[in-house]
């Protein structure tokens, strides 16, 4: 496990401590949860971009499949 030194203005540090306390956790645990969410969002964005690259030039076929799926539902 790594260690990180984070410099924040005092007012942000105080607000983080209040938020962590209200959630019944330490500031360290709160920041761990926040970084998990940020990294998950980054991973999803990266996966989306990779899939979008694979689909370039295939929009017309995708729209055809979508139209077919809609007509099959009715």
N, CA, C and O atoms as a Tripos MOL2 file, in Angstrom:
@<TRIPOS>MOLECULE
protein
  296   295    74     0     0
PROTEIN
NO_CHARGES

@<TRIPOS>ATOM
      1 N           0.8560   -1.1710    0.0000 N.3       1 UNK1
      2 CA          0.0000    0.0000    0.0000 C.3       1 UNK1
      3 C           0.9020    1.2330    0.0000 C.2       1 UNK1
      4 O           1.8940    1.2850    0.7270 O.2       1 UNK1
      5 N           0.5570    2.2050   -0.8050 N.am      2 UNK2
      6 CA          1.3480    3.4290   -0.9020 C.3       2 UNK2
      7 C           0.8380    4.5060    0.0230 C.2       2 UNK2
      8 O          -0.2870    4.4570    0.5190 O.2       2 UNK2
      9 N           1.6890    5.4680    0.2370 N.am      3 UNK3
     10 CA          1.3180    6.6330    1.0490 C.3       3 UNK3
     11 C           1.3370    7.8550    0.1490 C.2       3 UNK3
     12 O           2.1250    7.9260   -0.7950 O.2       3 UNK3
     13 N           0.4860    8.8010    0.4340 N.am      4 UNK4
     14 CA          0.3570   10.0030   -0.3720 C.3       4 UNK4
     15 C           0.2480   11.2020    0.5490 C.2       4 UNK4
     16 O          -0.5390   11.1940    1.4950 O.2       4 UNK4
     17 N           1.0250   12.2230    0.2790 N.am      5 UNK5
     18 CA          0.8970   13.4680    1.0220 C.3       5 UNK5
     19 C           0.0990   14.4210    0.1590 C.2       5 UNK5
     20 O           0.4660   14.6880   -0.9850 O.2       5 UNK5
     21 N          -0.9710   14.9250    0.6940 N.am      6 UNK6
     22 CA         -1.8560   15.8130   -0.0450 C.3       6 UNK6
     23 C          -1.9290   17.1520    0.6700 C.2       6 UNK6
     24 O          -2.2720   17.2160    1.8500 O.2       6 UNK6
     25 N          -1.6140   18.1940   -0.0300 N.am      7 UNK7
     26 CA         -1.6840   19.5330    0.5610 C.3       7 UNK7
     27 C          -3.0050   20.1740    0.1450 C.2       7 UNK7
     28 O          -3.3060   20.3190   -1.0390 O.2       7 UNK7
     29 N          -3.7720   20.5470    1.1470 N.am      8 UNK8
     30 CA         -5.0690   21.1880    0.9230 C.3       8 UNK8
     31 C          -5.1560   22.4470    1.7650 C.2       8 UNK8
     32 O          -4.5250   22.5440    2.8170 O.2       8 UNK8
     33 N          -5.9370   23.4100    1.3020 N.am      9 UNK9
     34 CA         -6.2060   24.5540    2.1740 C.3       9 UNK9
     35 C          -6.9040   24.0670    3.4490 C.2       9 UNK9
     36 O          -7.6430   23.0830    3.4250 O.2       9 UNK9
     37 N          -6.6660   24.7530    4.5380 N.am     10 UNK10
     38 CA         -7.2300   24.3430    5.8360 C.3      10 UNK10
     39 C          -8.7500   24.1930    5.7830 C.2      10 UNK10
     40 O          -9.3050   23.2670    6.3730 O.2      10 UNK10
     41 N          -9.4240   25.1060    5.0730 N.am     11 UNK11
     42 CA        -10.8960   25.0360    5.0600 C.3      11 UNK11
     43 C         -11.3830   23.7670    4.3570 C.2      11 UNK11
     44 O         -12.4010   23.2020    4.7560 O.2      11 UNK11
     45 N         -10.6780   23.3090    3.3240 N.am     12 UNK12
     46 CA        -11.0700   22.0580    2.6640 C.3      12 UNK12
     47 C         -10.7910   20.8660    3.5720 C.2      12 UNK12
     48 O         -11.5870   19.9290    3.6390 O.2      12 UNK12
     49 N          -9.6730   20.9050    4.2620 N.am     13 UNK13
     50 CA         -9.3340   19.8190    5.1790 C.3      13 UNK13
     51 C         -10.3990   19.6950    6.2660 C.2      13 UNK13
     52 O         -10.8340   18.5930    6.5990 O.2      13 UNK13
     53 N         -10.8100   20.8270    6.8080 N.am     14 UNK14
     54 CA        -11.8440   20.8190    7.8520 C.3      14 UNK14
     55 C         -13.1620   20.2670    7.3160 C.2      14 UNK14
     56 O         -13.8330   19.4800    7.9840 O.2      14 UNK14
     57 N         -13.5250   20.6840    6.1060 N.am     15 UNK15
     58 CA        -14.7810   20.1980    5.5170 C.3      15 UNK15
     59 C         -14.7170   18.6940    5.2630 C.2      15 UNK15
     60 O         -15.6970   17.9820    5.4810 O.2      15 UNK15
     61 N         -13.5510   18.2080    4.7970 N.am     16 UNK16
     62 CA        -13.3960   16.7680    4.5970 C.3      16 UNK16
     63 C         -13.5180   16.0040    5.9080 C.2      16 UNK16
     64 O         -14.1380   14.9420    5.9560 O.2      16 UNK16
     65 N         -12.9320   16.5400    6.9630 N.am     17 UNK17
     66 CA        -13.0430   15.8930    8.2640 C.3      17 UNK17
     67 C         -14.5050   15.8420    8.7160 C.2      17 UNK17
     68 O         -14.9560   14.8240    9.2420 O.2      17 UNK17
     69 N         -15.2390   16.9280    8.5150 N.am     18 UNK18
     70 CA        -16.6600   16.9540    8.8890 C.3      18 UNK18
     71 C         -17.4570   15.9460    8.0730 C.2      18 UNK18
     72 O         -18.3070   15.2340    8.6090 O.2      18 UNK18
     73 N         -17.1790   15.8900    6.7790 N.am     19 UNK19
     74 CA        -17.8880   14.9480    5.9100 C.3      19 UNK19
     75 C         -17.5930   13.5120    6.3250 C.2      19 UNK19
     76 O         -18.5050   12.6950    6.4460 O.2      19 UNK19
     77 N         -16.3310   13.2110    6.5380 N.am     20 UNK20
     78 CA        -15.9580   11.8520    6.9550 C.3      20 UNK20
     79 C         -16.6280   11.4910    8.2770 C.2      20 UNK20
     80 O         -17.1440   10.3850    8.4380 O.2      20 UNK20
     81 N         -16.6140   12.4210    9.2090 N.am     21 UNK21
     82 CA        -17.2330   12.1690   10.5140 C.3      21 UNK21
     83 C         -18.7290   11.8950   10.3620 C.2      21 UNK21
     84 O         -19.2770   11.0100   11.0190 O.2      21 UNK21
     85 N         -19.3840   12.6690    9.4830 N.am     22 UNK22
     86 CA        -20.8250   12.4840    9.2910 C.3      22 UNK22
     87 C         -21.1420   11.1210    8.6800 C.2      22 UNK22
     88 O         -22.2430   10.5970    8.8490 O.2      22 UNK22
     89 N         -20.1710   10.5540    7.9700 N.am     23 UNK23
     90 CA        -20.3560    9.2340    7.3650 C.3      23 UNK23
     91 C         -19.7920    8.1180    8.2390 C.2      23 UNK23
     92 O         -19.8590    6.9440    7.8750 O.2      23 UNK23
     93 N         -19.2320    8.4910    9.4040 N.am     24 UNK24
     94 CA        -18.7030    7.4950   10.3250 C.3      24 UNK24
     95 C         -17.4300    6.8260    9.8340 C.2      24 UNK24
     96 O         -17.2080    5.6400   10.0800 O.2      24 UNK24
     97 N         -16.5960    7.5890    9.1400 N.am     25 UNK25
     98 CA        -15.3540    7.0230    8.6310 C.3      25 UNK25
     99 C         -14.2180    8.0270    8.7640 C.2      25 UNK25
    100 O         -14.4410    9.1970    9.0770 O.2      25 UNK25
    101 N         -13.0190    7.5660    8.5280 N.am     26 UNK26
    102 CA        -11.8550    8.4480    8.5840 C.3      26 UNK26
    103 C         -11.7310    9.2140    7.2680 C.2      26 UNK26
    104 O         -12.3210    8.8330    6.2570 O.2      26 UNK26
    105 N         -10.9600   10.2940    7.2960 N.am     27 UNK27
    106 CA        -10.6880   11.0400    6.0700 C.3      27 UNK27
    107 C          -9.9710   10.1270    5.0800 C.2      27 UNK27
    108 O         -10.2450   10.1730    3.8810 O.2      27 UNK27
    109 N          -9.0660    9.3080    5.5690 N.am     28 UNK28
    110 CA         -8.3480    8.3840    4.7010 C.3      28 UNK28
    111 C          -9.3220    7.4540    3.9690 C.2      28 UNK28
    112 O          -9.2090    7.2630    2.7590 O.2      28 UNK28
    113 N         -10.2650    6.8880    4.6940 N.am     29 UNK29
    114 CA        -11.2460    5.9800    4.0820 C.3      29 UNK29
    115 C         -12.1260    6.7470    3.0980 C.2      29 UNK29
    116 O         -12.4390    6.2360    2.0230 O.2      29 UNK29
    117 N         -12.5170    7.9390    3.4470 N.am     30 UNK30
    118 CA        -13.3340    8.7660    2.5530 C.3      30 UNK30
    119 C         -12.5970    9.0180    1.2360 C.2      30 UNK30
    120 O         -13.1680    8.8540    0.1580 O.2      30 UNK30
    121 N         -11.3320    9.4150    1.3290 N.am     31 UNK31
    122 CA        -10.5540    9.6830    0.1200 C.3      31 UNK31
    123 C         -10.3070    8.4100   -0.6780 C.2      31 UNK31
    124 O         -10.2460    8.4510   -1.9070 O.2      31 UNK31
    125 N         -10.1640    7.2720    0.0130 N.am     32 UNK32
    126 CA        -10.0220    5.9940   -0.6790 C.3      32 UNK32
    127 C         -11.2810    5.7020   -1.4990 C.2      32 UNK32
    128 O         -11.1880    5.2710   -2.6490 O.2      32 UNK32
    129 N         -12.4410    5.9330   -0.9160 N.am     33 UNK33
    130 CA        -13.7020    5.7050   -1.6340 C.3      33 UNK33
    131 C         -13.8490    6.6550   -2.8200 C.2      33 UNK33
    132 O         -14.2820    6.2500   -3.8990 O.2      33 UNK33
    133 N         -13.4880    7.9110   -2.6130 N.am     34 UNK34
    134 CA        -13.5880    8.9050   -3.6950 C.3      34 UNK34
    135 C         -12.6700    8.5220   -4.8540 C.2      34 UNK34
    136 O         -13.0820    8.5810   -6.0130 O.2      34 UNK34
    137 N         -11.4360    8.1310   -4.5530 N.am     35 UNK35
    138 CA        -10.5250    7.7500   -5.6280 C.3      35 UNK35
    139 C         -11.0080    6.4930   -6.3460 C.2      35 UNK35
    140 O         -10.8010    6.3610   -7.5520 O.2      35 UNK35
    141 N         -11.6440    5.5750   -5.6350 N.am     36 UNK36
    142 CA        -12.2130    4.3880   -6.2770 C.3      36 UNK36
    143 C         -13.2710    4.7930   -7.2900 C.2      36 UNK36
    144 O         -13.2970    4.2640   -8.4020 O.2      36 UNK36
    145 N         -14.1420    5.7230   -6.9210 N.am     37 UNK37
    146 CA        -15.1800    6.1910   -7.8450 C.3      37 UNK37
    147 C         -14.5850    6.9000   -9.0550 C.2      37 UNK37
    148 O         -15.0310    6.6820  -10.1810 O.2      37 UNK37
    149 N         -13.5930    7.7380   -8.8360 N.am     38 UNK38
    150 CA        -12.9650    8.4750   -9.9360 C.3      38 UNK38
    151 C         -12.2720    7.5110  -10.8960 C.2      38 UNK38
    152 O         -12.3740    7.6570  -12.1140 O.2      38 UNK38
    153 N         -11.5650    6.5240  -10.3410 N.am     39 UNK39
    154 CA        -10.8790    5.5550  -11.1950 C.3      39 UNK39
    155 C         -11.8710    4.6870  -11.9630 C.2      39 UNK39
    156 O         -11.6240    4.3500  -13.1210 O.2      39 UNK39
    157 N         -12.9840    4.3200  -11.3410 N.am     40 UNK40
    158 CA        -14.0080    3.5330  -12.0290 C.3      40 UNK40
    159 C         -14.5930    4.3340  -13.1880 C.2      40 UNK40
    160 O         -14.8150    3.7890  -14.2680 O.2      40 UNK40
    161 N         -14.8410    5.6200  -12.9700 N.am     41 UNK41
    162 CA        -15.3550    6.4890  -14.0320 C.3      41 UNK41
    163 C         -14.3410    6.5790  -15.1760 C.2      41 UNK41
    164 O         -14.7160    6.5160  -16.3470 O.2      41 UNK41
    165 N         -13.0650    6.7250  -14.8370 N.am     42 UNK42
    166 CA        -12.0120    6.7880  -15.8470 C.3      42 UNK42
    167 C         -11.9490    5.4900  -16.6500 C.2      42 UNK42
    168 O         -11.8250    5.5180  -17.8750 O.2      42 UNK42
    169 N         -12.0350    4.3580  -15.9580 N.am     43 UNK43
    170 CA        -11.9950    3.0620  -16.6380 C.3      43 UNK43
    171 C         -13.1710    2.9040  -17.5910 C.2      43 UNK43
    172 O         -12.9990    2.4110  -18.7060 O.2      43 UNK43
    173 N         -14.3620    3.3130  -17.1690 N.am     44 UNK44
    174 CA        -15.5470    3.2160  -18.0390 C.3      44 UNK44
    175 C         -15.3910    4.0950  -19.2740 C.2      44 UNK44
    176 O         -15.7310    3.6850  -20.3840 O.2      44 UNK44
    177 N         -14.8790    5.2990  -19.0750 N.am     45 UNK45
    178 CA        -14.6580    6.2160  -20.1970 C.3      45 UNK45
    179 C         -13.6580    5.6160  -21.1710 C.2      45 UNK45
    180 O         -13.8590    5.6750  -22.3840 O.2      45 UNK45
    181 N         -12.5850    5.0420  -20.6510 N.am     46 UNK46
    182 CA        -11.5680    4.4220  -21.5010 C.3      46 UNK46
    183 C         -12.1590    3.2510  -22.2810 C.2      46 UNK46
    184 O         -11.9170    3.1150  -23.4810 O.2      46 UNK46
    185 N         -12.9330    2.4070  -21.6030 N.am     47 UNK47
    186 CA        -13.5670    1.2720  -22.2760 C.3      47 UNK47
    187 C         -14.5230    1.7490  -23.3700 C.2      47 UNK47
    188 O         -14.5720    1.1720  -24.4560 O.2      47 UNK47
    189 N         -15.2770    2.8000  -23.0750 N.am     48 UNK48
    190 CA        -16.2070    3.3440  -24.0640 C.3      48 UNK48
    191 C         -15.4450    3.8380  -25.2900 C.2      48 UNK48
    192 O         -15.8410    3.5700  -26.4240 O.2      48 UNK48
    193 N         -14.3430    4.5670  -25.0560 N.am     49 UNK49
    194 CA        -13.5520    5.1040  -26.1670 C.3      49 UNK49
    195 C         -12.9610    3.9890  -27.0230 C.2      49 UNK49
    196 O         -12.9170    4.1060  -28.2470 O.2      49 UNK49
    197 N         -12.5080    2.9110  -26.3910 N.am     50 UNK50
    198 CA        -11.9700    1.7680  -27.1370 C.3      50 UNK50
    199 C         -13.0650    1.1410  -27.9950 C.2      50 UNK50
    200 O         -12.8480    0.8340  -29.1680 O.2      50 UNK50
    201 N         -14.2290    0.9550  -27.4070 N.am     51 UNK51
    202 CA        -15.3400    0.3580  -28.1640 C.3      51 UNK51
    203 C         -15.8070    1.2850  -29.2770 C.2      51 UNK51
    204 O         -16.1790    0.8220  -30.3550 O.2      51 UNK51
    205 N         -15.7890    2.5790  -29.0260 N.am     52 UNK52
    206 CA        -16.1880    3.5410  -30.0590 C.3      52 UNK52
    207 C         -15.2250    3.4780  -31.2340 C.2      52 UNK52
    208 O         -15.6470    3.5690  -32.3870 O.2      52 UNK52
    209 N         -13.9310    3.3240  -30.9520 N.am     53 UNK53
    210 CA        -12.9430    3.2010  -32.0310 C.3      53 UNK53
    211 C         -13.2220    1.9580  -32.8810 C.2      53 UNK53
    212 O         -13.1330    2.0000  -34.1090 O.2      53 UNK53
    213 N         -13.5570    0.8610  -32.2130 N.am     54 UNK54
    214 CA        -13.8460   -0.3760  -32.9460 C.3      54 UNK54
    215 C         -15.0870   -0.2340  -33.8170 C.2      54 UNK54
    216 O         -15.2230   -0.9100  -34.8370 O.2      54 UNK54
    217 N         -15.9930    0.6540  -33.4050 N.am     55 UNK55
    218 CA        -17.2430    0.8130  -34.1370 C.3      55 UNK55
    219 C         -17.2180    1.9050  -35.1860 C.2      55 UNK55
    220 O         -18.2190    2.1280  -35.8660 O.2      55 UNK55
    221 N         -16.0860    2.5960  -35.3340 N.am     56 UNK56
    222 CA        -16.0210    3.6680  -36.3240 C.3      56 UNK56
    223 C         -16.3090    3.1140  -37.7150 C.2      56 UNK56
    224 O         -15.8010    2.0640  -38.1090 O.2      56 UNK56
    225 N         -17.1430    3.8550  -38.4470 N.am     57 UNK57
    226 CA        -17.4980    3.4250  -39.7940 C.3      57 UNK57
    227 C         -18.6150    2.4040  -39.8250 C.2      57 UNK57
    228 O         -18.9880    1.9230  -40.8950 O.2      57 UNK57
    229 N         -19.1480    2.0700  -38.6760 N.am     58 UNK58
    230 CA        -20.1960    1.0500  -38.6190 C.3      58 UNK58
    231 C         -21.5240    1.6240  -38.1240 C.2      58 UNK58
    232 O         -22.4170    0.8800  -37.7190 O.2      58 UNK58
    233 N         -21.6450    2.9460  -38.1610 N.am     59 UNK59
    234 CA        -22.8490    3.5950  -37.6360 C.3      59 UNK59
    235 C         -24.0930    3.1810  -38.4120 C.2      59 UNK59
    236 O         -25.1430    2.9240  -37.8230 O.2      59 UNK59
    237 N         -23.9690    3.1190  -39.7370 N.am     60 UNK60
    238 CA        -25.1410    2.7640  -40.5520 C.3      60 UNK60
    239 C         -25.6460    1.3680  -40.1920 C.2      60 UNK60
    240 O         -26.8510    1.1590  -40.0510 O.2      60 UNK60
    241 N         -24.7400    0.4320  -40.0460 N.am     61 UNK61
    242 CA        -25.1370   -0.9340  -39.6820 C.3      61 UNK61
    243 C         -25.7650   -0.9510  -38.2880 C.2      61 UNK61
    244 O         -26.7420   -1.6640  -38.0560 O.2      61 UNK61
    245 N         -25.2170   -0.1790  -37.3730 N.am     62 UNK62
    246 CA        -25.7770   -0.0960  -36.0270 C.3      62 UNK62
    247 C         -27.1880    0.4490  -36.0290 C.2      62 UNK62
    248 O         -28.0550   -0.0480  -35.3110 O.2      62 UNK62
    249 N         -27.4200    1.4770  -36.8420 N.am     63 UNK63
    250 CA        -28.7670    2.0430  -36.9420 C.3      63 UNK63
    251 C         -29.7400    1.0470  -37.5720 C.2      63 UNK63
    252 O         -30.9070    0.9880  -37.1850 O.2      63 UNK63
    253 N         -29.2640    0.2680  -38.5360 N.am     64 UNK64
    254 CA        -30.1160   -0.7720  -39.1290 C.3      64 UNK64
    255 C         -30.5310   -1.7930  -38.0760 C.2      64 UNK64
    256 O         -31.6940   -2.1900  -38.0080 O.2      64 UNK64
    257 N         -29.5680   -2.2160  -37.2550 N.am     65 UNK65
    258 CA        -29.8710   -3.1900  -36.2030 C.3      65 UNK65
    259 C         -30.8290   -2.6180  -35.1650 C.2      65 UNK65
    260 O         -31.7100   -3.3170  -34.6660 O.2      65 UNK65
    261 N         -30.6470   -1.3490  -34.8480 N.am     66 UNK66
    262 CA        -31.5400   -0.6940  -33.9050 C.3      66 UNK66
    263 C         -32.9580   -0.6220  -34.4470 C.2      66 UNK66
    264 O         -33.9220   -0.8940  -33.7320 O.2      66 UNK66
    265 N         -33.0760   -0.2540  -35.7100 N.am     67 UNK67
    266 CA        -34.4050   -0.1990  -36.3360 C.3      67 UNK67
    267 C         -35.0490   -1.5750  -36.3510 C.2      67 UNK67
    268 O         -36.2430   -1.7080  -36.0840 O.2      67 UNK67
    269 N         -34.2620   -2.5960  -36.6620 N.am     68 UNK68
    270 CA        -34.7880   -3.9640  -36.6800 C.3      68 UNK68
    271 C         -35.2570   -4.3710  -35.2830 C.2      68 UNK68
    272 O         -36.3170   -4.9790  -35.1370 O.2      68 UNK68
    273 N         -34.4780   -4.0400  -34.2700 N.am     69 UNK69
    274 CA        -34.8530   -4.3850  -32.8930 C.3      69 UNK69
    275 C         -36.1560   -3.6880  -32.5080 C.2      69 UNK69
    276 O         -37.0060   -4.2790  -31.8420 O.2      69 UNK69
    277 N         -36.3100   -2.4460  -32.9230 N.am     70 UNK70
    278 CA        -37.5450   -1.7060  -32.6230 C.3      70 UNK70
    279 C         -38.7380   -2.3610  -33.3070 C.2      70 UNK70
    280 O         -39.7950   -2.5290  -32.6990 O.2      70 UNK70
    281 N         -38.5660   -2.7290  -34.5740 N.am     71 UNK71
    282 CA        -39.6910   -3.3170  -35.3190 C.3      71 UNK71
    283 C         -40.0420   -4.7060  -34.7740 C.2      71 UNK71
    284 O         -41.2040   -5.1140  -34.8040 O.2      71 UNK71
    285 N         -39.0430   -5.4230  -34.2790 N.am     72 UNK72
    286 CA        -39.3020   -6.7510  -33.6960 C.3      72 UNK72
    287 C         -40.1010   -6.6430  -32.3930 C.2      72 UNK72
    288 O         -40.8470   -7.5580  -32.0430 O.2      72 UNK72
    289 N         -39.9470   -5.5350  -31.6820 N.am     73 UNK73
    290 CA        -40.6750   -5.3370  -30.4160 C.3      73 UNK73
    291 C         -42.1660   -5.1000  -30.6670 C.2      73 UNK73
    292 O         -43.0030   -5.4400  -29.8320 O.2      73 UNK73
    293 N         -42.4850   -4.5250  -31.8020 N.am     74 UNK74
    294 CA        -43.8870   -4.1310  -32.0560 C.3      74 UNK74
    295 C         -44.6640   -5.2300  -32.6070 C.2      74 UNK74
    296 O         -45.8540   -5.0700  -32.8760 O.2      74 UNK74
@<TRIPOS>BOND
     1     1     2 1
     2     2     3 1
     3     3     4 2
     4     3     5 am
     5     5     6 1
     6     6     7 1
     7     7     8 2
     8     7     9 am
     9     9    10 1
    10    10    11 1
    11    11    12 2
    12    11    13 am
    13    13    14 1
    14    14    15 1
    15    15    16 2
    16    15    17 am
    17    17    18 1
    18    18    19 1
    19    19    20 2
    20    19    21 am
    21    21    22 1
    22    22    23 1
    23    23    24 2
    24    23    25 am
    25    25    26 1
    26    26    27 1
    27    27    28 2
    28    27    29 am
    29    29    30 1
    30    30    31 1
    31    31    32 2
    32    31    33 am
    33    33    34 1
    34    34    35 1
    35    35    36 2
    36    35    37 am
    37    37    38 1
    38    38    39 1
    39    39    40 2
    40    39    41 am
    41    41    42 1
    42    42    43 1
    43    43    44 2
    44    43    45 am
    45    45    46 1
    46    46    47 1
    47    47    48 2
    48    47    49 am
    49    49    50 1
    50    50    51 1
    51    51    52 2
    52    51    53 am
    53    53    54 1
    54    54    55 1
    55    55    56 2
    56    55    57 am
    57    57    58 1
    58    58    59 1
    59    59    60 2
    60    59    61 am
    61    61    62 1
    62    62    63 1
    63    63    64 2
    64    63    65 am
    65    65    66 1
    66    66    67 1
    67    67    68 2
    68    67    69 am
    69    69    70 1
    70    70    71 1
    71    71    72 2
    72    71    73 am
    73    73    74 1
    74    74    75 1
    75    75    76 2
    76    75    77 am
    77    77    78 1
    78    78    79 1
    79    79    80 2
    80    79    81 am
    81    81    82 1
    82    82    83 1
    83    83    84 2
    84    83    85 am
    85    85    86 1
    86    86    87 1
    87    87    88 2
    88    87    89 am
    89    89    90 1
    90    90    91 1
    91    91    92 2
    92    91    93 am
    93    93    94 1
    94    94    95 1
    95    95    96 2
    96    95    97 am
    97    97    98 1
    98    98    99 1
    99    99   100 2
   100    99   101 am
   101   101   102 1
   102   102   103 1
   103   103   104 2
   104   103   105 am
   105   105   106 1
   106   106   107 1
   107   107   108 2
   108   107   109 am
   109   109   110 1
   110   110   111 1
   111   111   112 2
   112   111   113 am
   113   113   114 1
   114   114   115 1
   115   115   116 2
   116   115   117 am
   117   117   118 1
   118   118   119 1
   119   119   120 2
   120   119   121 am
   121   121   122 1
   122   122   123 1
   123   123   124 2
   124   123   125 am
   125   125   126 1
   126   126   127 1
   127   127   128 2
   128   127   129 am
   129   129   130 1
   130   130   131 1
   131   131   132 2
   132   131   133 am
   133   133   134 1
   134   134   135 1
   135   135   136 2
   136   135   137 am
   137   137   138 1
   138   138   139 1
   139   139   140 2
   140   139   141 am
   141   141   142 1
   142   142   143 1
   143   143   144 2
   144   143   145 am
   145   145   146 1
   146   146   147 1
   147   147   148 2
   148   147   149 am
   149   149   150 1
   150   150   151 1
   151   151   152 2
   152   151   153 am
   153   153   154 1
   154   154   155 1
   155   155   156 2
   156   155   157 am
   157   157   158 1
   158   158   159 1
   159   159   160 2
   160   159   161 am
   161   161   162 1
   162   162   163 1
   163   163   164 2
   164   163   165 am
   165   165   166 1
   166   166   167 1
   167   167   168 2
   168   167   169 am
   169   169   170 1
   170   170   171 1
   171   171   172 2
   172   171   173 am
   173   173   174 1
   174   174   175 1
   175   175   176 2
   176   175   177 am
   177   177   178 1
   178   178   179 1
   179   179   180 2
   180   179   181 am
   181   181   182 1
   182   182   183 1
   183   183   184 2
   184   183   185 am
   185   185   186 1
   186   186   187 1
   187   187   188 2
   188   187   189 am
   189   189   190 1
   190   190   191 1
   191   191   192 2
   192   191   193 am
   193   193   194 1
   194   194   195 1
   195   195   196 2
   196   195   197 am
   197   197   198 1
   198   198   199 1
   199   199   200 2
   200   199   201 am
   201   201   202 1
   202   202   203 1
   203   203   204 2
   204   203   205 am
   205   205   206 1
   206   206   207 1
   207   207   208 2
   208   207   209 am
   209   209   210 1
   210   210   211 1
   211   211   212 2
   212   211   213 am
   213   213   214 1
   214   214   215 1
   215   215   216 2
   216   215   217 am
   217   217   218 1
   218   218   219 1
   219   219   220 2
   220   219   221 am
   221   221   222 1
   222   222   223 1
   223   223   224 2
   224   223   225 am
   225   225   226 1
   226   226   227 1
   227   227   228 2
   228   227   229 am
   229   229   230 1
   230   230   231 1
   231   231   232 2
   232   231   233 am
   233   233   234 1
   234   234   235 1
   235   235   236 2
   236   235   237 am
   237   237   238 1
   238   238   239 1
   239   239   240 2
   240   239   241 am
   241   241   242 1
   242   242   243 1
   243   243   244 2
   244   243   245 am
   245   245   246 1
   246   246   247 1
   247   247   248 2
   248   247   249 am
   249   249   250 1
   250   250   251 1
   251   251   252 2
   252   251   253 am
   253   253   254 1
   254   254   255 1
   255   255   256 2
   256   255   257 am
   257   257   258 1
   258   258   259 1
   259   259   260 2
   260   259   261 am
   261   261   262 1
   262   262   263 1
   263   263   264 2
   264   263   265 am
   265   265   266 1
   266   266   267 1
   267   267   268 2
   268   267   269 am
   269   269   270 1
   270   270   271 1
   271   271   272 2
   272   271   273 am
   273   273   274 1
   274   274   275 1
   275   275   276 2
   276   275   277 am
   277   277   278 1
   278   278   279 1
   279   279   280 2
   280   279   281 am
   281   281   282 1
   282   282   283 1
   283   283   284 2
   284   283   285 am
   285   285   286 1
   286   286   287 1
   287   287   288 2
   288   287   289 am
   289   289   290 1
   290   290   291 1
   291   291   292 2
   292   291   293 am
   293   293   294 1
   294   294   295 1
   295   295   296 2
@<TRIPOS>SUBSTRUCTURE
     1 UNK1         2 RESIDUE 1 A UNK
     2 UNK2         6 RESIDUE 1 A UNK
     3 UNK3        10 RESIDUE 1 A UNK
     4 UNK4        14 RESIDUE 1 A UNK
     5 UNK5        18 RESIDUE 1 A UNK
     6 UNK6        22 RESIDUE 1 A UNK
     7 UNK7        26 RESIDUE 1 A UNK
     8 UNK8        30 RESIDUE 1 A UNK
     9 UNK9        34 RESIDUE 1 A UNK
    10 UNK10       38 RESIDUE 1 A UNK
    11 UNK11       42 RESIDUE 1 A UNK
    12 UNK12       46 RESIDUE 1 A UNK
    13 UNK13       50 RESIDUE 1 A UNK
    14 UNK14       54 RESIDUE 1 A UNK
    15 UNK15       58 RESIDUE 1 A UNK
    16 UNK16       62 RESIDUE 1 A UNK
    17 UNK17       66 RESIDUE 1 A UNK
    18 UNK18       70 RESIDUE 1 A UNK
    19 UNK19       74 RESIDUE 1 A UNK
    20 UNK20       78 RESIDUE 1 A UNK
    21 UNK21       82 RESIDUE 1 A UNK
    22 UNK22       86 RESIDUE 1 A UNK
    23 UNK23       90 RESIDUE 1 A UNK
    24 UNK24       94 RESIDUE 1 A UNK
    25 UNK25       98 RESIDUE 1 A UNK
    26 UNK26      102 RESIDUE 1 A UNK
    27 UNK27      106 RESIDUE 1 A UNK
    28 UNK28      110 RESIDUE 1 A UNK
    29 UNK29      114 RESIDUE 1 A UNK
    30 UNK30      118 RESIDUE 1 A UNK
    31 UNK31      122 RESIDUE 1 A UNK
    32 UNK32      126 RESIDUE 1 A UNK
    33 UNK33      130 RESIDUE 1 A UNK
    34 UNK34      134 RESIDUE 1 A UNK
    35 UNK35      138 RESIDUE 1 A UNK
    36 UNK36      142 RESIDUE 1 A UNK
    37 UNK37      146 RESIDUE 1 A UNK
    38 UNK38      150 RESIDUE 1 A UNK
    39 UNK39      154 RESIDUE 1 A UNK
    40 UNK40      158 RESIDUE 1 A UNK
    41 UNK41      162 RESIDUE 1 A UNK
    42 UNK42      166 RESIDUE 1 A UNK
    43 UNK43      170 RESIDUE 1 A UNK
    44 UNK44      174 RESIDUE 1 A UNK
    45 UNK45      178 RESIDUE 1 A UNK
    46 UNK46      182 RESIDUE 1 A UNK
    47 UNK47      186 RESIDUE 1 A UNK
    48 UNK48      190 RESIDUE 1 A UNK
    49 UNK49      194 RESIDUE 1 A UNK
    50 UNK50      198 RESIDUE 1 A UNK
    51 UNK51      202 RESIDUE 1 A UNK
    52 UNK52      206 RESIDUE 1 A UNK
    53 UNK53      210 RESIDUE 1 A UNK
    54 UNK54      214 RESIDUE 1 A UNK
    55 UNK55      218 RESIDUE 1 A UNK
    56 UNK56      222 RESIDUE 1 A UNK
    57 UNK57      226 RESIDUE 1 A UNK
    58 UNK58      230 RESIDUE 1 A UNK
    59 UNK59      234 RESIDUE 1 A UNK
    60 UNK60      238 RESIDUE 1 A UNK
    61 UNK61      242 RESIDUE 1 A UNK
    62 UNK62      246 RESIDUE 1 A UNK
    63 UNK63      250 RESIDUE 1 A UNK
    64 UNK64      254 RESIDUE 1 A UNK
    65 UNK65      258 RESIDUE 1 A UNK
    66 UNK66      262 RESIDUE 1 A UNK
    67 UNK67      266 RESIDUE 1 A UNK
    68 UNK68      270 RESIDUE 1 A UNK
    69 UNK69      274 RESIDUE 1 A UNK
    70 UNK70      278 RESIDUE 1 A UNK
    71 UNK71      282 RESIDUE 1 A UNK
    72 UNK72      286 RESIDUE 1 A UNK
    73 UNK73      290 RESIDUE 1 A UNK
    74 UNK74      294 RESIDUE 1 A UNK
